[in-house]
Amino acid sequence: MKDNRQFNYCKKCDIPKLPRMHHCSSCNACCMKYDHHCGMVMNCIGVNNYHLFVQFLFVTLVFMLQSSSYNVYYNFYIDFKYDYFYATKVLIFSFIVLVGELGSVYYAYSMLGWYWGMATRNMHCVEEN
C-alpha cells in the first residue's frame, strides 16, 4: 500500500512541517501550535507551555489587584487617618501609582480574557488571523 500524504518542509529548519506548526524567527525553531514569542518569558508560547502562559496572566492579574487594593488602603485610608500633613504630600504620587496599577489590571484582564477565549476554542493567534 502506498502512502500518498504530502508533507510541507520548513525552509529554515529543513524538517517536516506538521499541520499547525509554525516557525519562530526569534528562536529560529519550529513550534507546534505556535502562538507567539513572548518577550516576558523569553520563549515561544505553543502547545507545551500555553497553559503556563495563561496561569502567568492570571497570577499577574491577582497580584496587580492586590497591589492596587493595598495602595488604596494604606495610602488613602490609613495615612489620612493618622497623619494628614504627610498624606497630602504623598497623595499625588500614590494617585499616579494607582492609575498605573489600574492600567495594568485592565491590560492583564483583557489579555487573560483574550487567551482564555482562544484556549476554549482550541485556537491560537496565528490561526485566528
C-alpha positions, 0 to 999 in steps of 0.5 A: 500500500502506498502512502500518498500524504504530502508533507510541507518542509520548513525552509529554515529548519529543513524538517517536516512541517506538521499541520499547525506548526509554525516557525519562530524567527526569534528562536529560529525553531519550529513550534507546534501550535505556535502562538507567539514569542513572548518577550516576558518569558523569553520563549515561544508560547505553543502547545507545551507551555500555553497553559503556563502562559495563561496561569502567568496572566492570571497570577499577574492579574491577582497580584496587580489587584492586590497591589492596587487594593493595598495602595488604596488602603494604606495610602488613602485610608490609613495615612489620612487617618493618622497623619494628614500633613504627610498624606497630602504630600504623598497623595499625588504620587500614590494617585499616579501609582494607582492609575498605573496599577489600574492600567495594568489590571485592565491590560492583564484582564483583557489579555487573560480574557483574550487567551482564555477565549482562544484556549476554549476554542482550541485556537491560537493567534496565528490561526485566528488571523 
